């Protein structure tokens, strides 16, 4: 099964690096900063999740780290989806 490329998807999209259309409240610099903050937090969580995989406490820490990472990835997805929705309305 093949999927359409982003260029084949309906709706106008600015080219990478192009200015955001006038009339939108999407601030690409602020959005990039928010995503960078989230990815930095994900990196920090991954760095802290260490230990022997046979150790019950270490496994619990890894599961907690995965849960926190999943929440952060979901938050980043929400930010990006919301920005794309706002751009499509312009």
Biopython code that builds the backbone (N, CA, C, O; Angstrom):
import numpy as np
from Bio.PDB.StructureBuilder import StructureBuilder

atoms = [
    (1, "UNK", "N", (0.844, -1.176, 0.000)),
    (1, "UNK", "CA", (0.000, 0.000, 0.000)),
    (1, "UNK", "C", (0.886, 1.234, 0.000)),
    (1, "UNK", "O", (1.838, 1.321, 0.775)),
    (2, "UNK", "N", (0.579, 2.169, -0.852)),
    (2, "UNK", "CA", (1.332, 3.421, -0.887)),
    (2, "UNK", "C", (0.476, 4.542, -0.321)),
    (2, "UNK", "O", (-0.750, 4.540, -0.427)),
    (3, "UNK", "N", (1.154, 5.480, 0.273)),
    (3, "UNK", "CA", (0.480, 6.629, 0.864)),
    (3, "UNK", "C", (0.868, 7.874, 0.094)),
    (3, "UNK", "O", (1.973, 7.946, -0.443)),
    (4, "UNK", "N", (-0.022, 8.864, 0.028)),
    (4, "UNK", "CA", (0.326, 10.093, -0.690)),
    (4, "UNK", "C", (1.427, 10.848, 0.025)),
    (4, "UNK", "O", (1.532, 10.816, 1.251)),
    (5, "UNK", "N", (2.245, 11.527, -0.759)),
    (5, "UNK", "CA", (3.281, 12.368, -0.172)),
    (5, "UNK", "C", (2.610, 13.626, 0.378)),
    (5, "UNK", "O", (1.467, 13.918, 0.028)),
    (6, "UNK", "N", (3.306, 14.369, 1.232)),
    (6, "UNK", "CA", (2.710, 15.620, 1.741)),
    (6, "UNK", "C", (2.302, 16.569, 0.616)),
    (6, "UNK", "O", (1.325, 17.306, 0.750)),
    (7, "UNK", "N", (3.043, 16.554, -0.486)),
    (7, "UNK", "CA", (2.704, 17.446, -1.595)),
    (7, "UNK", "C", (1.383, 17.045, -2.253)),
    (7, "UNK", "O", (0.718, 17.881, -2.864)),
    (8, "UNK", "N", (1.003, 15.782, -2.134)),
    (8, "UNK", "CA", (-0.230, 15.302, -2.742)),
    (8, "UNK", "C", (-1.437, 15.445, -1.822)),
    (8, "UNK", "O", (-2.566, 15.197, -2.244)),
    (9, "UNK", "N", (-1.218, 15.836, -0.589)),
    (9, "UNK", "CA", (-2.308, 15.974, 0.368)),
    (9, "UNK", "C", (-3.087, 17.257, 0.085)),
    (9, "UNK", "O", (-2.501, 18.255, -0.332)),
    (10, "UNK", "N", (-4.407, 17.241, 0.309)),
    (10, "UNK", "CA", (-5.198, 18.449, 0.061)),
    (10, "UNK", "C", (-4.832, 19.566, 1.028)),
    (10, "UNK", "O", (-4.328, 19.310, 2.122)),
    (11, "UNK", "N", (-5.081, 20.781, 0.629)),
    (11, "UNK", "CA", (-4.805, 21.941, 1.469)),
    (11, "UNK", "C", (-3.476, 22.562, 1.118)),
    (11, "UNK", "O", (-2.528, 21.872, 0.745)),
    (12, "UNK", "N", (-3.417, 23.858, 1.239)),
    (12, "UNK", "CA", (-2.164, 24.540, 0.920)),
    (12, "UNK", "C", (-1.222, 24.463, 2.106)),
    (12, "UNK", "O", (-1.638, 24.526, 3.263)),
    (13, "UNK", "N", (0.046, 24.327, 1.793)),
    (13, "UNK", "CA", (1.073, 24.285, 2.821)),
    (13, "UNK", "C", (2.234, 25.153, 2.374)),
    (13, "UNK", "O", (2.655, 25.086, 1.219)),
    (14, "UNK", "N", (2.750, 25.959, 3.275)),
    (14, "UNK", "CA", (3.911, 26.754, 2.885)),
    (14, "UNK", "C", (5.120, 25.846, 2.661)),
    (14, "UNK", "O", (5.253, 24.797, 3.290)),
    (15, "UNK", "N", (5.974, 26.263, 1.773)),
    (15, "UNK", "CA", (7.210, 25.516, 1.523)),
    (15, "UNK", "C", (8.080, 25.592, 2.772)),
    (15, "UNK", "O", (7.986, 26.555, 3.533)),
    (16, "UNK", "N", (8.926, 24.585, 2.991)),
    (16, "UNK", "CA", (9.810, 24.642, 4.151)),
    (16, "UNK", "C", (10.638, 25.923, 4.141)),
    (16, "UNK", "O", (11.259, 26.271, 3.136)),
    (17, "UNK", "N", (10.637, 26.606, 5.260)),
    (17, "UNK", "CA", (11.384, 27.849, 5.386)),
    (17, "UNK", "C", (10.638, 29.076, 4.884)),
    (17, "UNK", "O", (11.121, 30.199, 5.035)),
    (18, "UNK", "N", (9.459, 28.875, 4.286)),
    (18, "UNK", "CA", (8.683, 30.007, 3.773)),
    (18, "UNK", "C", (8.011, 30.737, 4.931)),
    (18, "UNK", "O", (7.813, 30.179, 6.010)),
    (19, "UNK", "N", (7.677, 31.958, 4.686)),
    (19, "UNK", "CA", (7.000, 32.760, 5.702)),
    (19, "UNK", "C", (5.615, 32.189, 5.967)),
    (19, "UNK", "O", (4.966, 31.652, 5.069)),
    (20, "UNK", "N", (5.174, 32.313, 7.209)),
    (20, "UNK", "CA", (3.828, 31.884, 7.574)),
    (20, "UNK", "C", (2.844, 32.877, 6.971)),
    (20, "UNK", "O", (3.081, 34.083, 7.028)),
    (21, "UNK", "N", (1.739, 32.394, 6.391)),
    (21, "UNK", "CA", (0.774, 33.307, 5.771)),
    (21, "UNK", "C", (0.269, 34.357, 6.753)),
    (21, "UNK", "O", (0.108, 34.096, 7.946)),
    (22, "UNK", "N", (0.025, 35.542, 6.222)),
    (22, "UNK", "CA", (-0.524, 36.622, 7.048)),
    (22, "UNK", "C", (-1.898, 36.216, 7.556)),
    (22, "UNK", "O", (-2.626, 35.488, 6.882)),
    (23, "UNK", "N", (-2.243, 36.677, 8.722)),
    (23, "UNK", "CA", (-3.559, 36.397, 9.276)),
    (23, "UNK", "C", (-3.594, 35.148, 10.146)),
    (23, "UNK", "O", (-4.657, 34.775, 10.642)),
    (24, "UNK", "N", (-2.481, 34.510, 10.335)),
    (24, "UNK", "CA", (-2.455, 33.327, 11.198)),
    (24, "UNK", "C", (-1.799, 33.686, 12.522)),
    (24, "UNK", "O", (-0.969, 34.591, 12.605)),
    (25, "UNK", "N", (-2.192, 32.956, 13.548)),
    (25, "UNK", "CA", (-1.598, 33.204, 14.858)),
    (25, "UNK", "C", (-0.518, 32.171, 15.185)),
    (25, "UNK", "O", (-0.130, 32.029, 16.345)),
    (26, "UNK", "N", (-0.035, 31.456, 14.181)),
    (26, "UNK", "CA", (1.035, 30.479, 14.377)),
    (26, "UNK", "C", (2.372, 31.212, 14.341)),
    (26, "UNK", "O", (2.722, 31.844, 13.344)),
    (27, "UNK", "N", (3.103, 31.119, 15.430)),
    (27, "UNK", "CA", (4.431, 31.709, 15.511)),
    (27, "UNK", "C", (5.440, 30.575, 15.382)),
    (27, "UNK", "O", (5.640, 29.823, 16.336)),
    (28, "UNK", "N", (6.081, 30.436, 14.218)),
    (28, "UNK", "CA", (6.977, 29.297, 14.018)),
    (28, "UNK", "C", (8.151, 29.276, 14.991)),
    (28, "UNK", "O", (8.633, 28.200, 15.347)),
    (29, "UNK", "N", (8.615, 30.435, 15.422)),
    (29, "UNK", "CA", (9.728, 30.473, 16.374)),
    (29, "UNK", "C", (9.270, 29.953, 17.736)),
    (29, "UNK", "O", (9.978, 29.178, 18.378)),
    (30, "UNK", "N", (8.111, 30.371, 18.166)),
    (30, "UNK", "CA", (7.562, 29.899, 19.440)),
    (30, "UNK", "C", (7.247, 28.406, 19.366)),
    (30, "UNK", "O", (7.529, 27.669, 20.311)),
    (31, "UNK", "N", (6.673, 27.961, 18.268)),
    (31, "UNK", "CA", (6.362, 26.546, 18.100)),
    (31, "UNK", "C", (7.645, 25.708, 18.125)),
    (31, "UNK", "O", (7.695, 24.662, 18.772)),
    (32, "UNK", "N", (8.671, 26.168, 17.426)),
    (32, "UNK", "CA", (9.951, 25.460, 17.435)),
    (32, "UNK", "C", (10.540, 25.402, 18.837)),
    (32, "UNK", "O", (11.100, 24.380, 19.234)),
    (33, "UNK", "N", (10.418, 26.485, 19.585)),
    (33, "UNK", "CA", (10.935, 26.512, 20.959)),
    (33, "UNK", "C", (10.176, 25.523, 21.844)),
    (33, "UNK", "O", (10.775, 24.834, 22.669)),
    (34, "UNK", "N", (8.863, 25.458, 21.669)),
    (34, "UNK", "CA", (8.066, 24.523, 22.462)),
    (34, "UNK", "C", (8.442, 23.073, 22.139)),
    (34, "UNK", "O", (8.579, 22.250, 23.044)),
    (35, "UNK", "N", (8.605, 22.767, 20.865)),
    (35, "UNK", "CA", (8.974, 21.410, 20.462)),
    (35, "UNK", "C", (10.389, 21.085, 20.951)),
    (35, "UNK", "O", (10.646, 19.968, 21.402)),
    (36, "UNK", "N", (11.300, 22.047, 20.866)),
    (36, "UNK", "CA", (12.667, 21.825, 21.354)),
    (36, "UNK", "C", (12.667, 21.554, 22.852)),
    (36, "UNK", "O", (13.414, 20.697, 23.326)),
    (37, "UNK", "N", (11.844, 22.270, 23.599)),
    (37, "UNK", "CA", (11.747, 22.046, 25.043)),
    (37, "UNK", "C", (11.254, 20.623, 25.330)),
    (37, "UNK", "O", (11.767, 19.944, 26.220)),
    (38, "UNK", "N", (10.270, 20.194, 24.577)),
    (38, "UNK", "CA", (9.736, 18.847, 24.772)),
    (38, "UNK", "C", (10.795, 17.791, 24.435)),
    (38, "UNK", "O", (10.976, 16.830, 25.183)),
    (39, "UNK", "N", (11.485, 17.971, 23.320)),
    (39, "UNK", "CA", (12.503, 16.976, 22.958)),
    (39, "UNK", "C", (13.664, 16.976, 23.957)),
    (39, "UNK", "O", (14.249, 15.925, 24.221)),
    (40, "UNK", "N", (14.001, 18.136, 24.509)),
    (40, "UNK", "CA", (15.036, 18.189, 25.549)),
    (40, "UNK", "C", (14.593, 17.408, 26.792)),
    (40, "UNK", "O", (15.389, 16.704, 27.413)),
    (41, "UNK", "N", (13.317, 17.544, 27.139)),
    (41, "UNK", "CA", (12.795, 16.801, 28.294)),
    (41, "UNK", "C", (12.798, 15.302, 28.022)),
    (41, "UNK", "O", (13.092, 14.507, 28.915)),
    (42, "UNK", "N", (12.470, 14.912, 26.786)),
    (42, "UNK", "CA", (12.503, 13.491, 26.421)),
    (42, "UNK", "C", (13.928, 12.959, 26.534)),
    (42, "UNK", "O", (14.150, 11.868, 27.058)),
    (43, "UNK", "N", (14.887, 13.734, 26.041)),
    (43, "UNK", "CA", (16.296, 13.327, 26.147)),
    (43, "UNK", "C", (16.723, 13.170, 27.607)),
    (43, "UNK", "O", (17.434, 12.226, 27.953)),
    (44, "UNK", "N", (16.289, 14.091, 28.455)),
    (44, "UNK", "CA", (16.642, 14.027, 29.876)),
    (44, "UNK", "C", (16.036, 12.788, 30.529)),
    (44, "UNK", "O", (16.688, 12.130, 31.339)),
    (45, "UNK", "N", (14.804, 12.475, 30.182)),
    (45, "UNK", "CA", (14.153, 11.282, 30.729)),
    (45, "UNK", "C", (14.912, 10.034, 30.298)),
    (45, "UNK", "O", (15.158, 9.141, 31.109)),
    (46, "UNK", "N", (15.284, 9.973, 29.022)),
    (46, "UNK", "CA", (16.013, 8.808, 28.503)),
    (46, "UNK", "C", (17.365, 8.659, 29.198)),
    (46, "UNK", "O", (17.803, 7.541, 29.471)),
    (47, "UNK", "N", (18.020, 9.770, 29.483)),
    (47, "UNK", "CA", (19.331, 9.718, 30.135)),
    (47, "UNK", "C", (19.225, 9.224, 31.575)),
    (47, "UNK", "O", (20.148, 8.590, 32.089)),
    (48, "UNK", "N", (18.115, 9.511, 32.216)),
    (48, "UNK", "CA", (17.931, 9.107, 33.611)),
    (48, "UNK", "C", (17.514, 7.640, 33.742)),
    (48, "UNK", "O", (17.746, 7.024, 34.782)),
    (49, "UNK", "N", (16.906, 7.082, 32.705)),
    (49, "UNK", "CA", (16.402, 5.707, 32.762)),
    (49, "UNK", "C", (17.542, 4.737, 32.494)),
    (49, "UNK", "O", (17.750, 4.295, 31.364)),
    (50, "UNK", "N", (18.268, 4.418, 33.540)),
    (50, "UNK", "CA", (19.389, 3.488, 33.417)),
    (50, "UNK", "C", (19.183, 2.351, 34.399)),
    (50, "UNK", "O", (18.294, 2.410, 35.248)),
    (51, "UNK", "N", (19.975, 1.351, 34.291)),
    (51, "UNK", "CA", (19.922, 0.252, 35.247)),
    (51, "UNK", "C", (19.815, -1.090, 34.558)),
    (51, "UNK", "O", (19.596, -1.187, 33.351)),
    (52, "UNK", "N", (19.974, -2.096, 35.347)),
    (52, "UNK", "CA", (19.943, -3.484, 34.891)),
    (52, "UNK", "C", (18.507, -3.868, 34.528)),
    (52, "UNK", "O", (17.610, -3.722, 35.358)),
    (53, "UNK", "N", (18.269, -4.357, 33.303)),
    (53, "UNK", "CA", (16.909, -4.732, 32.919)),
    (53, "UNK", "C", (16.353, -5.913, 33.722)),
    (53, "UNK", "O", (15.151, -6.176, 33.682)),
    (54, "UNK", "N", (17.213, -6.620, 34.446)),
    (54, "UNK", "CA", (16.732, -7.719, 35.291)),
    (54, "UNK", "C", (16.340, -7.250, 36.686)),
    (54, "UNK", "O", (15.761, -8.009, 37.463)),
    (55, "UNK", "N", (16.655, -6.003, 36.997)),
    (55, "UNK", "CA", (16.325, -5.422, 38.298)),
    (55, "UNK", "C", (14.903, -4.868, 38.240)),
    (55, "UNK", "O", (14.584, -4.051, 37.377)),
    (56, "UNK", "N", (14.059, -5.313, 39.156)),
    (56, "UNK", "CA", (12.648, -4.908, 39.165)),
    (56, "UNK", "C", (12.495, -3.396, 39.271)),
    (56, "UNK", "O", (11.649, -2.814, 38.591)),
    (57, "UNK", "N", (13.292, -2.757, 40.104)),
    (57, "UNK", "CA", (13.191, -1.303, 40.249)),
    (57, "UNK", "C", (13.600, -0.593, 38.964)),
    (57, "UNK", "O", (12.990, 0.407, 38.587)),
    (58, "UNK", "N", (14.632, -1.105, 38.289)),
    (58, "UNK", "CA", (15.074, -0.493, 37.033)),
    (58, "UNK", "C", (14.002, -0.642, 35.964)),
    (58, "UNK", "O", (13.772, 0.275, 35.176)),
    (59, "UNK", "N", (13.349, -1.793, 35.938)),
    (59, "UNK", "CA", (12.271, -1.998, 34.962)),
    (59, "UNK", "C", (11.132, -1.020, 35.243)),
    (59, "UNK", "O", (10.563, -0.437, 34.320)),
    (60, "UNK", "N", (10.808, -0.848, 36.506)),
    (60, "UNK", "CA", (9.765, 0.111, 36.866)),
    (60, "UNK", "C", (10.134, 1.526, 36.444)),
    (60, "UNK", "O", (9.280, 2.284, 35.985)),
    (61, "UNK", "N", (11.405, 1.881, 36.600)),
    (61, "UNK", "CA", (11.866, 3.208, 36.180)),
    (61, "UNK", "C", (11.775, 3.360, 34.665)),
    (61, "UNK", "O", (11.405, 4.423, 34.166)),
    (62, "UNK", "N", (12.112, 2.297, 33.933)),
    (62, "UNK", "CA", (12.017, 2.346, 32.476)),
    (62, "UNK", "C", (10.566, 2.484, 32.026)),
    (62, "UNK", "O", (10.276, 3.222, 31.085)),
    (63, "UNK", "N", (9.668, 1.788, 32.684)),
    (63, "UNK", "CA", (8.244, 1.892, 32.337)),
    (63, "UNK", "C", (7.737, 3.302, 32.626)),
    (63, "UNK", "O", (6.999, 3.877, 31.826)),
    (64, "UNK", "N", (8.132, 3.855, 33.764)),
    (64, "UNK", "CA", (7.731, 5.231, 34.093)),
    (64, "UNK", "C", (8.311, 6.211, 33.073)),
    (64, "UNK", "O", (7.643, 7.167, 32.678)),
    (65, "UNK", "N", (9.550, 5.973, 32.649)),
    (65, "UNK", "CA", (10.176, 6.844, 31.654)),
    (65, "UNK", "C", (9.441, 6.749, 30.323)),
    (65, "UNK", "O", (9.221, 7.765, 29.664)),
    (66, "UNK", "N", (9.063, 5.545, 29.926)),
    (66, "UNK", "CA", (8.307, 5.375, 28.678)),
    (66, "UNK", "C", (6.957, 6.074, 28.755)),
    (66, "UNK", "O", (6.515, 6.691, 27.785)),
    (67, "UNK", "N", (6.303, 5.978, 29.907)),
    (67, "UNK", "CA", (5.011, 6.636, 30.088)),
    (67, "UNK", "C", (5.152, 8.155, 29.987)),
    (67, "UNK", "O", (4.352, 8.817, 29.328)),
    (68, "UNK", "N", (6.175, 8.697, 30.645)),
    (68, "UNK", "CA", (6.404, 10.146, 30.584)),
    (68, "UNK", "C", (6.767, 10.578, 29.167)),
    (68, "UNK", "O", (6.326, 11.628, 28.698)),
    (69, "UNK", "N", (7.573, 9.760, 28.490)),
    (69, "UNK", "CA", (7.946, 10.067, 27.111)),
    (69, "UNK", "C", (6.728, 10.050, 26.208)),
    (69, "UNK", "O", (6.573, 10.923, 25.354)),
    (70, "UNK", "N", (5.862, 9.063, 26.388)),
    (70, "UNK", "CA", (4.641, 8.981, 25.573)),
    (70, "UNK", "C", (3.769, 10.219, 25.771)),
    (70, "UNK", "O", (3.200, 10.744, 24.815)),
    (71, "UNK", "N", (3.669, 10.678, 27.011)),
    (71, "UNK", "CA", (2.882, 11.891, 27.286)),
    (71, "UNK", "C", (3.486, 13.102, 26.573)),
    (71, "UNK", "O", (2.760, 13.926, 26.016)),
    (72, "UNK", "N", (4.814, 13.204, 26.593)),
    (72, "UNK", "CA", (5.468, 14.342, 25.942)),
    (72, "UNK", "C", (5.329, 14.272, 24.421)),
    (72, "UNK", "O", (5.103, 15.293, 23.771)),
    (73, "UNK", "N", (5.463, 13.087, 23.861)),
    (73, "UNK", "CA", (5.291, 12.930, 22.411)),
    (73, "UNK", "C", (3.853, 13.282, 22.024)),
    (73, "UNK", "O", (3.624, 13.917, 20.995)),
    (74, "UNK", "N", (2.898, 12.878, 22.837)),
    (74, "UNK", "CA", (1.498, 13.221, 22.573)),
    (74, "UNK", "C", (1.295, 14.734, 22.633)),
    (74, "UNK", "O", (0.555, 15.295, 21.825)),
    (75, "UNK", "N", (1.942, 15.389, 23.579)),
    (75, "UNK", "CA", (1.847, 16.853, 23.684)),
    (75, "UNK", "C", (2.439, 17.532, 22.448)),
    (75, "UNK", "O", (1.849, 18.466, 21.906)),
    (76, "UNK", "N", (3.609, 17.058, 22.004)),
    (76, "UNK", "CA", (4.240, 17.623, 20.808)),
    (76, "UNK", "C", (3.352, 17.402, 19.595)),
    (76, "UNK", "O", (3.193, 18.299, 18.768)),
    (77, "UNK", "N", (2.777, 16.224, 19.484)),
    (77, "UNK", "CA", (1.869, 15.933, 18.377)),
    (77, "UNK", "C", (0.689, 16.894, 18.390)),
    (77, "UNK", "O", (0.287, 17.406, 17.345)),
    (78, "UNK", "N", (0.141, 17.135, 19.564)),
    (78, "UNK", "CA", (-0.979, 18.068, 19.695)),
    (78, "UNK", "C", (-0.610, 19.483, 19.273)),
    (78, "UNK", "O", (-1.385, 20.153, 18.591)),
    (79, "UNK", "N", (0.572, 19.937, 19.678)),
    (79, "UNK", "CA", (1.021, 21.279, 19.286)),
    (79, "UNK", "C", (1.160, 21.396, 17.772)),
    (79, "UNK", "O", (0.716, 22.376, 17.175)),
    (80, "UNK", "N", (1.778, 20.392, 17.158)),
    (80, "UNK", "CA", (1.991, 20.432, 15.708)),
    (80, "UNK", "C", (0.684, 20.294, 14.943)),
    (80, "UNK", "O", (0.479, 20.980, 13.942)),
    (81, "UNK", "N", (-0.197, 19.420, 15.398)),
    (81, "UNK", "CA", (-1.492, 19.247, 14.741)),
    (81, "UNK", "C", (-2.319, 20.523, 14.823)),
    (81, "UNK", "O", (-2.946, 20.934, 13.847)),
    (82, "UNK", "N", (-2.312, 21.143, 15.998)),
    (82, "UNK", "CA", (-3.053, 22.391, 16.175)),
    (82, "UNK", "C", (-2.508, 23.484, 15.251)),
    (82, "UNK", "O", (-3.276, 24.227, 14.639)),
    (83, "UNK", "N", (-1.187, 23.577, 15.155)),
    (83, "UNK", "CA", (-0.582, 24.583, 14.272)),
    (83, "UNK", "C", (-0.986, 24.331, 12.820)),
    (83, "UNK", "O", (-1.329, 25.269, 12.101)),
    (84, "UNK", "N", (-0.947, 23.083, 12.391)),
    (84, "UNK", "CA", (-1.340, 22.775, 11.009)),
    (84, "UNK", "C", (-2.813, 23.087, 10.775)),
    (84, "UNK", "O", (-3.171, 23.594, 9.713)),
    (85, "UNK", "N", (-3.662, 22.797, 11.737)),
    (85, "UNK", "CA", (-5.092, 23.125, 11.613)),
    (85, "UNK", "C", (-5.286, 24.632, 11.463)),
    (85, "UNK", "O", (-6.076, 25.081, 10.632)),
    (86, "UNK", "N", (-4.565, 25.410, 12.268)),
    (86, "UNK", "CA", (-4.696, 26.868, 12.175)),
    (86, "UNK", "C", (-4.178, 27.388, 10.843)),
    (86, "UNK", "O", (-4.740, 28.337, 10.297)),
    (87, "UNK", "N", (-3.121, 26.789, 10.309)),
    (87, "UNK", "CA", (-2.605, 27.208, 9.012)),
    (87, "UNK", "C", (-3.555, 26.859, 7.882)),
    (87, "UNK", "O", (-3.681, 27.617, 6.920)),
    (88, "UNK", "N", (-4.222, 25.724, 7.987)),
    (88, "UNK", "CA", (-5.174, 25.318, 6.948)),
    (88, "UNK", "C", (-6.380, 26.232, 6.903)),
    (88, "UNK", "O", (-7.041, 26.324, 5.869)),
    (89, "UNK", "N", (-6.684, 26.911, 8.001)),
    (89, "UNK", "CA", (-7.845, 27.809, 8.047)),
    (89, "UNK", "C", (-7.564, 29.185, 7.463)),
    (89, "UNK", "O", (-8.486, 29.977, 7.275)),
    (90, "UNK", "N", (-6.320, 29.472, 7.180)),
    (90, "UNK", "CA", (-5.942, 30.794, 6.667)),
    (90, "UNK", "C", (-6.261, 30.892, 5.196)),
    (90, "UNK", "O", (-6.016, 31.929, 4.579)),
]
sb = StructureBuilder()
sb.init_structure("model")
sb.init_model(0)
sb.init_chain("A")
sb.init_seg("    ")
for serial, (resi, resn, name, xyz) in enumerate(atoms, 1):
    if name == "N":
        sb.init_residue(resn, " ", resi, " ")
    sb.init_atom(name, np.array(xyz, "f"), 0.0, 1.0, " ", f" {name:<3s}", serial, name[0])
structure = sb.get_structure()
